[in-house]
Amino acid sequence: MSPIDSPAVSNRRQWLRHVGGLGLGAAALAAVPEVRLFAQQVQEFIAGPPMPDIAPQQLSQRVWLIYAKDGFPTEANQGMMANVTFVVTKKGVVVLDSGGSLQIGQMAIRMIKKVTSLPVVAVLNSHYHGDHWLGNHAFVEAYGKDLPIYALAHTREQIAGAEGSLWRSLMERWTNQATLGTQVVAPNRTVEHGQVLDFGDTQIRLHHYGRAHTPSDLCVEVVQDKLTYVGDIAMDNRIANMDDGSYVGTFKYYEALQKATGDQLWLPGHGVASRDLLRRYGDFMAGIYEPCLKAVKDAAPVEAARAAVLADPRVASRAKTMQGFDSNIGKYVSLAYLEAEKEAF
């Protein structure tokens, strides 16, 4: 008998049905201590289904990619919407973003073991959106609570605070509970721009040039392989969430990052790696922002800006194939217009 089927839990189920029949709303139920206790027990005893294996792809001498083909979380993909990348070094494996759930992290560990017998010695979280770090739980479970998990200070604060709990809940809802059982495990080490982590035969240089996708986007350069993981500051074929970001900041970030690293294979958190990723995605972003800036300067309304954006060839050429375009473009035009107002005045 599993704990969730025990008499004590079954009795609580019957009691909850009785309380529900009294017509109490969700808020009232949540305030009942018995309900909170039952919810905690469910969270402890029930986990979502295992994540099916995704064979890793070797991108360079040291870097391997577990590719997420879908851009948004669903029940079908179990939240596998962001790439999990790992670097095999002389001192062990370094994971660049751990995935969107306990189950995804566990799958990633299985795939790492197919490539190398070396242990995971570090995890880096690029930013605080949960599809990139909720897998931390699996790595701590497998390698211990002292496993170094690195992030910028602001990212650590967000994950340890309300943002962490919010993202866990959102992933459960979006995947119809497929990620159930995942616990919030915040980074335990703070890193800074320009810091170099030494793993013997491999040096990893860390970059941060201000607000882009979020205020604290960490880009990770694998120096010897001339490959840089850029997280979500650029995407291959997915329209990025700009709620916490900045168009102008993104353009400045690209310029600074390219100046600091030179020619690189750019690997996004969503999509495939390419050498022209920043140029291509930068053109798309400029196709949104520049018409908005012109509309603001011409005192044209946001509706006119939206029409200009949709007509811009840099945007129109990608509209039919880009994931999430139709459902998000209106919102991100509005955000660009608001930012353009601030920049213009």
N, C-alpha and C positions, 0 to 999 in steps of 0.2 A: 504494500500500500504506500503510495506517495504521500508526502506531508500535506499536499493540497487536497487529498481525498480523505484525510483523517477525520474522525468523528467531531473533533473540536472545530475544524474548519467547516465541515458540513453543517454543524449546528449554527455557525455564524451565517452561512448562506441562507438558511431558513429564516433566521432573525432578520437579515437584510431584506428578504422578500416581504416579511411582515411590515418592516418599517417603510419599505417602498409603497406598500399598499395604503399607507396612511396619507399618501399624497405629498410627502415632503419633497421639496426641490433639491437640486444637486448641491447648492450651497449649504442648505440645512443638513443634508446627509454628511457632507464633508466635515461639518463641525462636531459630529458625534464621534467620541473617542473610539467606540467599537468599530466604526466604519474605517477610521484611519488605521487602526491596528490590522484589520482584515486586508486593507490595501497594501500595507507593508508586507504582510505574509505572502500575498500573491506575488509581489515584486521579487521576494526572496526565492520563491519556489518554482515559479513559472519562467521559462525562457523561450524565446522565439526559436524557430527551426534553424538548423545549421545552414550556413551560407555555402552554396555549391562552389567547388573549386574553380578558380580561374588561373590557368597556367601563366606563369610569369614570362615576360618578354625581356630579352637582354638588349639594352639600348647602347651600352658602351662597355668598356672593360670591367667596370666596377658596378654599374648601375642597372637595376632590374625594375621592371614596371608590371604591376598587377592592374590591368586596364579596366576602367569602368566605362562601359559603352553607353550607359544611359545618363542623361543630364539632370534628371529630377527623381526624387524617391517615390517608389510605388510599392504596392504589395508584391507585385511580380518580381521586381529586382531586389527586394528586401533591403532597400536603402543603399545598394551598391551604386553610388552616383559619382563618387570621387576616386581618383586614382590613389593607389597605395604604392609608394616607391621605396626600394631599399638599396643600400649601398654596401657591397661586400668589401670590407677592409681587412688588413692584417690583424687588427685587434678585435674584430667582430663585425656584426651587422648593424648598420645605422638605418633606421626607418624614417622616411620623410612623409609625414602624415599617416595616421594609423587606421583611417577608415571611419565609417559612420555607425558602427555598432560593435558590441562584444563579438557577435557572430562573424562579422567581417574581419575583425582583428584576428580571431581564431583561424579563419581561413587563410589569412595572410601568413600567419606563423607556419601553417602546414606547407604553404608554397615556398617560404624561405628555406625550410628544412629540405625541400627537394633540390635546392640549389647548393646549399652549404651546410656543413655540420657545425659551423661557428655559431655562438649564441648571439642574440640581440644585445647590444651594449648601450644603445642610446636610441631615443625617439625624438624627433623634432616636430612641433606643431606649427604650421605656417600662419594660422590665424584662428579666431575663436568660433567660426561657424562649425556646427557639430558634425557635419559630414566628413570633416577632416581630422577629428580628434576623439570621437566617442569610442573608437577602437583602442584607445589607451588602456581601457579596462582589461582587455585580453592580454596585452603585453605585460602589465603589472601582475596579472594572475599567473602568467607563465614564467616570468623572470624576476619577480619579487618587487616589493614596494620601493626598494632603493634604486630601481632602474632609473637612470637619468632621463627625464622628459623635459626637453628644452623649449622655451618660447620667450618672446619679448614680454616685458613686464605687464603691459596693458592686456595682452592676450591671456596671461596667467590670471589677472584680476577678473577678467570677464568670464572665463571658464569656471573659476572658483565661486563666482557670484551667481546672480539670477540668470545670466545668459546660459550657463551650463545646464541648469535644470530645465530651462525653456527648451533648449535644443534636444535634450533627451525626450521630453514629452512630445515635441513636434515630430521627431523621427518615428516614435511609436504610433502616433496618429496617422502620419502619411503612409506608413507601411502596414497598417492594420495589425499592429502589435508584433510584427515580425522581428523587431529589435528589442522586444521585452527581455528584461534581465540585465540590460546594459546599465552600468553605474557610471556616474560622473567621476572621472579621475583627472584632476587638473595637473598641468605641468608642475614639476618640483624644482626646476632650475631656470634662472633668468639669464638670458643672453642679450647682447647688445650689437648694434651695427658695427661691422668691421672685425668682429671677433672671429678667430680661427680655431676650430676644433681639430686636434691632431690625433689621427688614428693610425699612426705608424707610417704606412705607405700611402696614406690618403689624408689630404687636408681638406676640410670643409670650411669655406668662408661664408659668413653671414652678412646679408645686406638688408637695410631698411632705409627708405628715402622719403618717409612721410606718408600721409594718407593717400591711398589709392583705392583698392577694393574695400578696405577697412582702415582704421587709424594705425593698425599694427600688423601689416603684412610682412612676413619674413620670407626672403628669397634665399635659397641655399645653393651655393656654388660648389660643385665637386671639382676641385681645382685641376687635378691631374687629367680628368676626362673631358675638360672643357664643356661641361654640362651644368646648367643651372635650373633648378626646380623653382618655378615662379608662383606656385600656389594658384590663387585666383585673381592675380592682377591682370592676367591675360588668359583667354580661353580659346580653344580651337574652333568649336562650332556650337557654342552655347552663349546666350545673352547673359551677361553677368549681373548679379544682384548689386545694385549701386546704392541701396538704402543707407549704408554706413560709409559710402565712399565719396570720391571726388574725381570728376573728369579731368580737371586741370592738374590735380595731384597725380593722376595716373600718367599723364603725358610727361610730367616732370620726373616721375619715378622711372619711366622707360629710358629717358635720356641719361639719367644718372647711372642707372644699372648698366646700360650698354657701354658707357664711358669707362666704368670701373672694371668690367669683365672682358670687353672685346667680343670677338666672334664666339658664339656659344650655340650649343643645341639647347633650345628653350623647351622645358617640359612643364606643361600646365597641370593644374589639379583636375581639370576636366578636358579631355581630348588627348590628341596625340602630339608628340614632340616634333618640332621643326626648327629650322634655322631662321625662318622669317616670321615666326609667330608674333613677335612684338610689333613688327611693321604691319602685318595684316590686321591684327586686332586693334592696333592703334589707329589705322585708317578707318575701321568701322566705328570706333568710339568718336573719332573726329567728325565722322559723318553725322553723328547725333549731336555733338556739342556745338560745332561751328554754325550750323543753321539756327540753333537756338540763340547763340550769341548775336548773330546778325538780326534775328527777329527782335531781340531785346533792344538793340541799338536803333532799330527802325521803329520802335514803339508798337510792334505788331503783337497780337495776342498769342497765347500758347497754342491755340488751334492752328494758327498760321505756321508756327514753328514746327508743329507735328507734320503738317502737310509737306513742308520743305524737307524735313528729315526723311520722310518716306520716299520723296522724289530724288534724294541725293543718291547718286550711283554707288557710292561706297556702302550705303545701307541697302538700297534696292537689290543689289547683286547678291545679297546674302539672306534676304527676307524669307525666301521660300524654303531654304534648307536649314536655317539656324534653329536649334532647339529652343523652345520657349519664346520665340520672337513675337508671335501674335498676342500672347497673353501678357507680355511684359513691356513691349515697346512704348505703349502709351505712358506707363508709369515712369519709365526712364527718360523719356522726353521731358516730362514734367520736372523731374529732378535736375536734368541738364538746364532747363529754362530757369529754374530757381537759382542754380549756381551761377549761370550767366548773368542774372540780375545783380548778384553780389559782386561779380568780377567787373561788370560794366560801370557800376556806380559805387 
